[in-house]
Amino acid sequence: MDLAQSDTNPTPEVKAKGIGEYISSHLRQYGLLFALIAVMAFFQIVTDGTLLRAVNVTNLLLQNSYIIIMALGMLIVIVSGNIDLSVGSVMGFIGALAAVMIVNLDQSVPLTIFVCLVMGGVIGAAQGYWVAYWKIPSFIVTLAGMLVFRGLSLWLLEGQSVGPFPKEFQILATGFVPDIFPVSWGDSFANMLEIRRVKHVNILALATGIVAAAVVVWLGLRQRAQNKLYGIEDEPRSFFIARNVIVAAALIFVTYKLSLFRGLPNVLITMGVLTIIYAFITQTTTIGRRVYALGGNQKAAKLSGIKTERLTFLAFANMGVLAAAAGLVFAARLNTATPKAGFALELDVIAAVFIGGASMSGGVGTIIGAVVGAFLMGVLNNGMSIMGIGIDYQQMIKGLVLLAAVIFDVYNKNKQG
């Protein structure tokens, strides 16, 4: 081949797929988003608009905060090819520890939070040690941990509830960011915005949603430009526009609803910061790529020089810290620690991650998917509760949703294979 000719050849362009073909090839990624929209629309209709009222949107975020926090860590564990069945019990134990320290021993809130987070890390590291270096299956280690820490919670609380907590601890879950731009609306304008009895709109909350939406659109445009520069296949333009409009509108709508009640919950800021951090780690850092390599093929990862034992150990230690954080939030929300706190919550966390697109065999899954999966589970719980559906039927429906997500995962694998 002529050297001069080869130098002048432009980078080959990747032929763009049609919308139908693109969605079909990325069904795992976008199917969940469509499912969430459909479920929310259904419950909004059957509950006569109750689902998306300002108070209920706020409650929806508060009720699912600890699930989302633990789902971030569980995603890392599952992507690495493991599972953690002890997170609900660890969460309950940490809440019990916080109650004993603050209520019974009169320790300060900052010291208690620090000790609890360190204890969570130690618990996760202890379990990760047996999984990583002794090669004991994570199912067995964490099943034992689930029983151990459930028993420790009962022992620590002596079978009784301990509380209440002081106000400075409760704000972890029930506090709201104060509005620095207070604005009061007149009756006529309030009626026009369908906020009849609302005299105050939290401008900080609304502005946060607008800024977040703008950032999402900007990041999408930047990524699209980079993909075009390097000849990487990208989504069709019309689909890209529609997706970003939906996401931006959803962010603004949610924060608008929050602004009509009490503004931004403190725990929402915590969830948002954690989600951004973990999404950055998993998508752009070396350690994130190595976790996916570990879950995809552990032997190949080890042969390529990745320290698989250390990664597994860190994944469980990280899970322990996040379970501890969730335990603090849960205890603060209930304003008491009970021996049954966190019972069976590990199933909701694991279900959220699998519904969010994670693979049972590891190596596949995203932080955003886990968060959306947790919200989908939360909307199901909230919507069925508003409709008055009994807990027996709720459990069955959630089980069927989880089974459908796993069947969908297996079907996709067989189709691609």
N, C-alpha and C positions, 0 to 999 in steps of 0.2 A: 504493500500500500504506500502511496506517495505520502511522505512525511508532512509536506506542506498542506496536502489535502486533509490529512487527519487532524492537523492543528486547527484548521478553520471549521471543522465540523462542530456545530453547536451541541450542547447537551441534549440528548434525546428527550422529547417531551412524553410524559405518560398520558395515554389516552384516558380522558375522564369517563367514568361510568355514568349511566343514567341513574335517576333517583331510585327506581325500583331495584335495579341491580345492586346499587350501593347499599341500600337498606338490607337487602337479602344477605349480602356478604358481611354486614355488621349488625346482624339481628341481636346478637348477645349484648352489644354495646347500647343500642338505642331501643330495644324492645322494652327494657325496664322503664325507661322514661315515658314511653307511650302507655305502659301499664299503669304507672303512677297517675298520669293525667286522666286516664279512663276511670280509675277507681275514685279519684277525687271528684270527678264530674258526677259519677253515679251517686256517691254519698251526699254531695251537695244538693242533688235533686230530691232524693228520697228523704232527706232530713229537713226539707223546706228551707235550705240556706243556712242551717245551724252550723254545719261543718266549717265554713269559712267566715264565720263571725269573728270579730276582733278578739274577743275573750277566748274563744275556742282555739283560734290559731296560736295565741300565746300559750294556752294550756297544752296544746299539741307539742310545741317545742319543749316546754318544761317537762312533760311526761316522758319524752323520749330522749332527753339529754344524756342520761347515763347509759342508755343502750347505744347511742351513737358514739360516745366516748370509748366504750369497750369494743365496738365494732371496728374502730380504727386499728386497735392492737390485734384483734382477732383476724383481721384481713392479713396482716403481716404473718401471723402464725400459720394460717391456712395456706397462704401463698408459698410458704417455706416447706409445705408438705406435711404439716402437723395439725393438731387440734388441741384446744384447751377447754376441758369440761369443768374446770374449777372456778371460772371467773365469777359466777354468781355467789358462790360460797366465800370467795376471797373478798368480794365487794361487801357482803354482809359482815364478815369478820372485821374489816377495816372500819366500817360504820360503828361496830360495837367497841372497837378500840378507841375511836374518837370520843364516843359517849363516855366511856370510863375515864378517859384522861380529862375531859372538859368538865363533866358533871360531877363525877365521883372524886377525882383527884384535884380538881380546880386548876388545871394547867391552862396556859394561854392558848388562844386559837392558832396563832402562827406556829408555835412549837408543835402543837398537835398535828397540824397539817403537814409539817415537815417530817415528823416521826412516822405518820401514816403512809406518806408517799415512799419513804425509805423502806418501811416494812413491806409495802407492796412490791417494791423492787427486789427485796431479799427473798420474798416468797416465790416470785417469778423466777429468780435466778436459781433457787434451790430446785425447783421443778425442771428448769431448763438444763441443769447440770446432769440429772439422771437421764434425760432424753438425749442430750447432745453427746455426752462422754461415756455413758454406760449403755447407750443404744436401747434403752427400755422404751417401748412404744409410748408415744405421748398420750394415747387414749388411756392406758393403764395408769401412768403417773398422775395425770390430772384427774382421773376418776378417783384415785386414792386421795388426792388433794381436796376434791370436792367433799368427801366424807370427813376428812380431817378438819378442815376449816369450818364446816358446818358444826361439828362437835365443839370446836374451840369457841365459836360464837356463843353456843349454849352455855359453855363453862364460864366464859368471860362475863356474860350478862346474868349468870345464875338463873337462867330460864325466865327472866323478867325484862320488860321494856325499860329503857333508861332514857330520860329526857326531862324537860325540854332543853334545847340548846340556847345559848345567848344569841342576841340579834346579829352580832358580828360574824357568827358562824352560819346563821341562816341565810345571809345574803349571798352565799355561794350558789344557792339554787333558786332563791325567791327574790333576790334583789334585782333592781333595774338601773340602767345607766341614766343618770339625771340629764334632763334636756338643757342644753346650754343656749338654746334659741327658743324660749317659750313664746308661743303665739296663741292668742285666743281668737276664736271665730264668732261672728255674729250668728243669730238664729237663722237668718235667710240663707247665708252661705253654707252653714252646717247642714241645713235641710237639702240644699242642692247636692252636697257631697254624700247624702244619705247617712249623716252622722248626727241625727236629730238631737240627741241629748249629750253630745260631746262638745264641750266648750274649748277643749285644748287639744291641739294636734302636736305630737312630738316631732318637731322638725329634724332633730338629730337622727332619729330612726329613719325617717323618710329620705333624708340626704344620704345616709349610709347605703340605703338600697340603690339609689341612683348612681352613686359612685361605684358600688360593687358591680352594677350592671355595665357601666362604662368600662370598667377594668376587664370584665369578662369578654366584652366585644373587642376591646383593643388586643387582648392576648390572642383571641381567635384570629384576628386579622394578621397579627405578627406571625403566628404559626403558619397560617396559610401562605404568607409571602415567603417564608423560609422553605416550605415544602415545594413551592413553585421554583424557587431558586435552585434547589438540589434535585429537581425532577422526581419528587416523591408524590405518589398518588394521593390525591386529596378528594374530599367530598364535593359533589356537584355544587355549583354556586348557589342555585336556588335553595337547595337543602341547607347549605351553610347559613344563608340569610334567615331561613325559617327557624332553624335551630337556635340561632343567637337571639332572634326576636322573642321566641318562647322563653328562653332562659332569662333574658333581661326583664321581660314582662313579669315573670314569676318572682324574681327578686324584688322588683319594685312593688308588686302587689302584696307580697308577704310583709315587707317593711311598712307599707302603707297601713295594712291591717294592724301591725304592732303599734304604729304611731297613734292609732285611734284608742288604744287602751292605755298602757303604761310605758310604752317605748321599748327599748332594747333590753331584754333580760341579760343579766350578767353571764349566765351560763351559755347564752347564744354566742357571746363574744369568745368564751372559752372554746366552744365547739368550733367556731369559725377559724380561730387561730390554729387549733390542733389540726383541723382538716387541711388547711393550707400547708402547714409544716410537713405533715405526712404525705400529702400529695406531691410536694416538692421532693421529698426524700425518695419516694418510690419511683418517680418519673424521671428525675434528672441527676441523681447521684449514683456514684459507683456502688455504694453499699445496697442501694435499692435494686439495681440491676442484678447484683449478686444474689439477693434474696430470691428473685424470680428464677435465676439460673439454678439455685439450690432446689427449689420446688419442681422445676421442670425436669431435671435429671441430676440427682445428687452425686452419682458416681462421676459423671462427666464434669460436673462443677468442681469436684475434689481433684480430679486429674488436671484440670486447667489452672490449679493453684489457689482456688478459693478455699478459705478456712471454714469449711462447712460446720464444724462443731461450734466454733465461736459465733457464727451467724445464728445458729439454732439457739444457743444459749442467750444471746442478746434479744432474740425475738420473744422468748418467754419472759426475760427480765422486763422488757418493755411492756409486755402484756400485764405483768404484775403491777407496774406503776400506773397504767391506765385503769386497771380494775380498782386500784386504791383511790384514784381520783373520782371514779364513778361512785365508789362507796361513800366518799365524803359528800358528793352532790346528793346522792340518794338520802343519806341520813339528814342532811340539811333541809331537804324538801319535806320529808316526813316530820321533821323536828323531834325525832326520837329514834332510838336504835332498838330493833326488835330481833329476837332470836331467829325469826323466819325471814328476815330481810334478804333479798336476793334469791329466794328460793325459785329454782327453775328458770331464772333469767338468762342463764347461759344458753338455753335453747333459743330464746328470742335473739340473742346476739349472733349465734351461729347461723340461725335461719336468715337473719338480715344480710349476712355476708354471702351466703349461698344464693339467696334471691337477688343480691346485687351483682351476680355474674361470676363469682369466684368458682373455681373448679375444685371438685372433690380430690383430685389427684395432685393439686398444687401447681404453682407456676403461672396461674391465670387469675386475674382479679384487679380491681382498681379501688382506690380510696373513695372516689366519688360514687362508684357503684355501691360500695358498702353503705355509704351515707344515705343514698337514695333508697336502697333496700330497707334500711332502718326506718326511714320515713314512710315507706309503703306499708311496713308492718304496723307502724304507729297509726297511720290513717285507717287501716283495717280495724285495729282495736278501738280507736276513737269513734269511727263511724258506726260500728256494730253496737257499741255501748249507747250511743245516742238513740239508735233505733230500738234499744231495749232487748237486743238479742242476748240470750243467756250465755254464761261463761262456758257451758258445755259445748254449745254450737260454735262459739268463738274459737275454742281450741281445735275443733275438728276442721273448721275452715282454714285456720292458719296452717294446720298440718297438711291439708290438701294443697295449699299455695306453695309450701316448701317442697312437697313431692313434685308438683308441676315444674318448679324451677330446676330441680335435679334432673327430671326427665328431659327437660329442654336442653340442659347442659350435655347430657349423654347423646341426645339426638344430634346436636350440633357437631359433637366430636365424630360421631359415626358418619355424618354427612360430609365433613371435611376430610375424614380419613379415607 
